[in-house]
């Protein structure tokens, strides 16, 4: 399968067709091009989907299903490699196949030993084993996984970065000698529950003021009119680089039990804020 220059065409009928669809989905999402071909449709025209370099994988418990036996004959006549996943090595499909994958079972799980249960479970497990083995052979990376799964929260964990989120927020800032009134207006208008404090002369990040900092200062200081940002701020605020993965930012927020991080450039320049709500909105929490 790894050496195949074409696609992996997976086929079955009845319940095995459903398993085949799942195997195809897993192969495609982990870097192995695959497509599903229903065995009944194949012998009524859809065999044209199979290209010269494709490998065909047939799923069957008994290996004696008429449609699959006919399909196997057509595949062999066309010169495509044929792989059979069956529960018995002495069946017709096994004899026709170039490669044999056995999924032997003692009996089905239902009391009458009739409903496809244990057999389909075994096929599903072997399909997953094939996909993950191919994944390892191809050196399929988390970045590749993110490229194939951009829509889900799992994919977002692997590609979404702080830089994709923080620019949507406003950029509250005051300087170290800003009075309390200015601080309150800035925090209220920007609605992030915090503001960065910059050094007046250099513009370097000096600290952060949060709602909590304000409450603690207001409750314990009677000289409110003389308070400046330098007296209220928390120095050495928790920061995050803009190119950091968003999931890493979430881990940092949780580790320090805080709601926001100051986003900085590589040289430490203040760029903005990342808030916990940004991550919740993206489904990472």
C-alpha positions as CSV (number, residue, x, y, z in Angstrom):
1,X,0.0,0.0,0.0
2,X,2.9,2.3,0.8
3,X,4.6,1.6,-2.5
4,X,1.4,2.0,-4.6
5,X,1.6,4.9,-7.1
6,X,-2.1,5.1,-7.2
7,X,-4.9,5.3,-4.7
8,X,-6.3,2.7,-2.3
9,X,-9.7,1.7,-3.6
10,X,-11.7,0.1,-0.7
11,X,-14.8,-1.8,-1.5
12,X,-17.4,-4.0,0.2
13,X,-21.1,-4.7,0.3
14,X,-23.7,-4.5,3.1
15,X,-22.1,-3.8,6.5
16,X,-18.6,-4.2,5.1
17,X,-19.3,-1.3,2.7
18,X,-19.8,0.9,5.8
19,X,-16.5,-0.3,7.3
20,X,-14.9,0.4,3.9
21,X,-16.1,4.0,4.0
22,X,-14.7,4.5,7.4
23,X,-11.3,3.0,6.3
24,X,-11.3,5.4,3.3
25,X,-12.0,8.4,5.5
26,X,-9.2,7.4,7.9
27,X,-6.7,6.8,5.1
28,X,-7.5,10.2,3.4
29,X,-7.2,12.1,6.7
30,X,-3.8,10.6,7.5
31,X,-2.1,11.2,4.2
32,X,-2.9,8.1,2.0
33,X,-5.2,8.9,-1.0
34,X,-8.2,6.6,-1.0
35,X,-11.7,6.2,-2.4
36,X,-14.7,4.1,-1.7
37,X,-16.3,1.9,-4.3
38,X,-19.5,0.0,-3.6
39,X,-19.1,-3.6,-4.9
40,X,-22.7,-3.7,-6.3
41,X,-22.2,-0.4,-8.2
42,X,-18.8,-1.5,-9.4
43,X,-20.1,-4.3,-11.5
44,X,-22.7,-2.0,-13.0
45,X,-20.4,0.7,-14.3
46,X,-18.5,2.2,-11.4
47,X,-15.5,0.0,-12.0
48,X,-14.4,2.9,-14.2
49,X,-13.4,4.7,-11.0
50,X,-10.4,2.3,-10.7
51,X,-7.3,3.7,-12.5
52,X,-4.4,1.6,-13.8
53,X,-2.1,2.2,-10.8
54,X,-4.7,1.9,-8.0
55,X,-4.7,-0.9,-5.5
56,X,-8.0,-2.5,-4.7
57,X,-8.8,-3.6,-1.1
58,X,-11.9,-5.9,-0.9
59,X,-13.6,-6.4,2.5
60,X,-15.7,-9.5,3.1
61,X,-16.4,-11.8,6.0
62,X,-17.1,-15.0,3.9
63,X,-15.1,-14.1,0.9
64,X,-17.8,-15.7,-1.2
65,X,-20.1,-12.8,-2.0
66,X,-21.1,-12.9,-5.7
67,X,-20.6,-9.2,-6.4
68,X,-17.1,-9.2,-4.7
69,X,-16.0,-12.3,-6.6
70,X,-17.0,-10.8,-9.9
71,X,-15.3,-7.5,-9.0
72,X,-12.1,-9.3,-8.0
73,X,-12.1,-11.0,-11.4
74,X,-12.5,-7.7,-13.2
75,X,-9.7,-6.1,-11.1
76,X,-7.3,-9.0,-11.9
77,X,-8.1,-8.7,-15.6
78,X,-7.3,-5.0,-15.5
79,X,-4.0,-5.8,-13.8
80,X,-4.5,-3.9,-10.6
81,X,-3.1,-5.3,-7.4
82,X,-5.8,-7.0,-5.3
83,X,-5.9,-7.2,-1.5
84,X,-8.5,-9.2,0.3
85,X,-9.6,-8.7,4.0
86,X,-11.5,-11.8,4.9
87,X,-12.1,-14.1,7.9
88,X,-11.2,-17.4,6.2
89,X,-8.0,-18.2,4.2
90,X,-9.7,-20.9,2.1
91,X,-12.4,-18.7,0.5
92,X,-12.7,-17.7,-3.2
93,X,-11.7,-14.0,-2.6
94,X,-8.5,-15.1,-0.7
95,X,-7.5,-17.4,-3.6
96,X,-7.9,-14.5,-6.1
97,X,-6.1,-11.9,-4.1
98,X,-2.4,-10.9,-4.5
99,X,-2.3,-10.0,-0.8
100,X,-4.3,-11.5,2.1
101,X,-5.3,-9.8,5.3
102,X,-7.0,-12.3,7.7
103,X,-9.5,-11.2,10.4
104,X,-10.5,-14.5,11.8
105,X,-13.3,-14.6,14.4
106,X,-14.9,-17.5,16.3
107,X,-18.4,-16.2,16.1
108,X,-20.4,-13.0,15.8
109,X,-21.3,-11.2,19.1
110,X,-25.1,-11.6,18.8
111,X,-26.8,-14.7,20.3
112,X,-27.6,-16.1,16.9
113,X,-24.2,-15.7,15.4
114,X,-25.7,-13.8,12.5
115,X,-25.4,-10.1,12.7
116,X,-22.1,-8.6,11.5
117,X,-20.6,-7.4,14.8
118,X,-17.3,-9.1,15.8
119,X,-16.4,-9.5,12.1
120,X,-16.9,-5.8,11.3
121,X,-15.1,-4.8,14.5
122,X,-12.1,-6.8,13.5
123,X,-12.1,-5.3,10.0
124,X,-12.4,-1.8,11.5
125,X,-9.4,-2.4,13.8
126,X,-7.3,-3.8,11.0
127,X,-8.2,-0.8,8.8
128,X,-7.1,1.5,11.6
129,X,-3.8,-0.5,11.9
130,X,-3.2,-0.1,8.2
131,X,-3.8,3.6,8.3
132,X,-1.6,4.3,11.3
133,X,1.2,2.1,9.9
134,X,1.1,4.1,6.6
135,X,1.0,7.3,8.7
136,X,4.2,6.3,10.4
137,X,5.9,5.2,7.1
138,X,5.0,8.6,5.5
139,X,6.3,10.6,8.5
140,X,2.9,12.2,8.8
141,X,3.3,15.1,11.3
142,X,1.0,17.1,13.5
143,X,1.3,19.9,11.0
144,X,0.1,17.6,8.3
145,X,-2.8,16.5,10.4
146,X,-3.8,20.1,11.0
147,X,-3.7,20.7,7.2
148,X,-6.2,17.9,6.7
149,X,-8.4,18.8,9.7
150,X,-8.6,22.6,9.7
151,X,-12.3,22.8,10.7
152,X,-12.4,20.9,14.0
153,X,-11.1,21.9,17.4
154,X,-8.5,19.2,17.1
155,X,-7.1,20.8,14.0
156,X,-7.2,24.2,15.6
157,X,-5.0,23.0,18.4
158,X,-2.3,22.2,15.8
159,X,-2.5,25.4,13.6
160,X,-4.2,28.2,15.4
161,X,-1.8,30.8,16.7
162,X,-2.0,33.8,19.1
163,X,-1.4,36.1,16.1
164,X,-4.7,34.8,14.6
165,X,-6.7,36.0,17.6
166,X,-5.3,39.0,19.4
167,X,-5.6,41.6,16.6
168,X,-9.4,41.4,16.9
169,X,-9.1,42.8,20.5
170,X,-8.6,46.5,21.3
171,X,-5.2,47.5,22.7
172,X,-5.5,49.2,26.1
173,X,-2.5,51.0,27.4
174,X,-1.5,53.7,29.8
175,X,1.9,55.0,30.9
176,X,3.5,54.7,34.3
177,X,2.5,58.1,35.5
178,X,-1.1,57.9,34.3
179,X,-3.6,58.9,37.0
180,X,-6.4,56.7,38.3
181,X,-9.1,58.4,36.3
182,X,-7.3,57.8,33.0
183,X,-6.7,54.2,33.9
184,X,-10.4,53.6,34.7
185,X,-11.5,55.2,31.4
186,X,-9.0,53.2,29.4
187,X,-10.0,49.9,31.0
188,X,-13.7,50.7,30.7
189,X,-13.6,51.7,27.0
190,X,-11.4,48.8,25.9
191,X,-13.5,46.2,27.7
192,X,-10.8,43.6,28.4
193,X,-10.6,43.9,32.2
194,X,-7.0,44.9,32.0
195,X,-4.5,47.4,30.5
196,X,-0.9,47.3,29.8
197,X,1.4,49.9,31.5
198,X,4.3,51.2,29.4
199,X,7.3,53.2,30.5
200,X,6.7,56.8,29.7
201,X,10.1,57.5,28.1
202,X,11.0,54.2,26.4
203,X,7.6,52.7,25.7
204,X,8.8,49.4,27.1
205,X,6.3,47.2,28.9
206,X,6.4,48.0,32.6
207,X,3.5,46.0,34.0
208,X,-0.2,45.3,33.8
209,X,-3.3,46.5,35.7
210,X,-6.3,44.2,36.0
211,X,-9.7,44.6,37.6
212,X,-8.4,42.7,40.6
213,X,-5.4,45.1,41.0
214,X,-7.8,48.0,41.0
215,X,-10.2,46.5,43.6
216,X,-7.3,45.7,45.9
217,X,-5.8,49.2,45.6
218,X,-9.1,51.0,46.0
219,X,-10.0,49.1,49.1
220,X,-6.8,49.8,50.8
221,X,-5.7,53.3,49.7
222,X,-7.5,56.5,50.9
223,X,-5.5,58.8,48.6
224,X,-7.1,57.9,45.4
225,X,-6.5,61.2,43.7
226,X,-2.7,60.8,43.9
227,X,-2.5,57.2,42.6
228,X,-0.7,56.5,39.4
229,X,-0.4,53.4,37.3
230,X,3.1,52.6,38.7
231,X,1.6,52.3,42.2
232,X,-1.2,50.0,41.0
233,X,0.4,47.8,38.4
234,X,1.7,44.3,38.7
235,X,5.2,44.1,37.4
236,X,6.5,41.3,35.3
237,X,3.1,40.4,33.7
238,X,2.6,37.0,32.1
239,X,3.3,37.4,28.4
240,X,3.0,35.3,25.2
241,X,4.7,35.6,21.8
242,X,2.4,36.2,18.8
243,X,3.6,33.1,16.9
244,X,2.9,30.8,19.8
245,X,0.2,28.1,19.3
246,X,-3.1,29.2,20.9
247,X,-3.3,25.9,22.7
248,X,0.0,26.7,24.5
249,X,-1.5,30.1,25.5
250,X,-4.5,28.2,27.0
251,X,-2.1,26.0,29.0
252,X,-0.3,29.1,30.3
253,X,-3.6,30.8,31.3
254,X,-4.7,27.6,33.2
255,X,-1.3,27.2,34.8
256,X,-1.4,30.7,36.3
257,X,-5.2,30.8,36.8
258,X,-5.5,34.1,34.9
259,X,-7.8,35.4,32.1
260,X,-5.5,37.3,29.9
261,X,-2.0,37.4,28.5
262,X,0.0,40.3,27.2
263,X,1.1,39.6,23.6
264,X,4.6,40.8,22.9
265,X,7.0,40.7,19.9
266,X,10.3,38.9,19.9
267,X,12.0,42.1,21.2
268,X,9.4,42.5,24.0
269,X,7.3,45.2,22.4
270,X,3.7,45.4,23.6
271,X,1.3,44.2,20.8
272,X,-2.0,43.6,22.5
273,X,-4.0,41.2,24.7
274,X,-5.1,37.6,24.3
275,X,-8.2,36.9,26.5
276,X,-9.5,33.5,27.6
277,X,-12.8,34.4,25.8
278,X,-10.9,34.4,22.5
279,X,-10.0,30.7,23.0
280,X,-13.5,29.8,24.2
281,X,-14.9,31.4,21.0
282,X,-12.6,29.1,18.9
283,X,-13.7,26.0,20.8
284,X,-10.4,25.3,22.4
285,X,-11.9,25.3,25.9
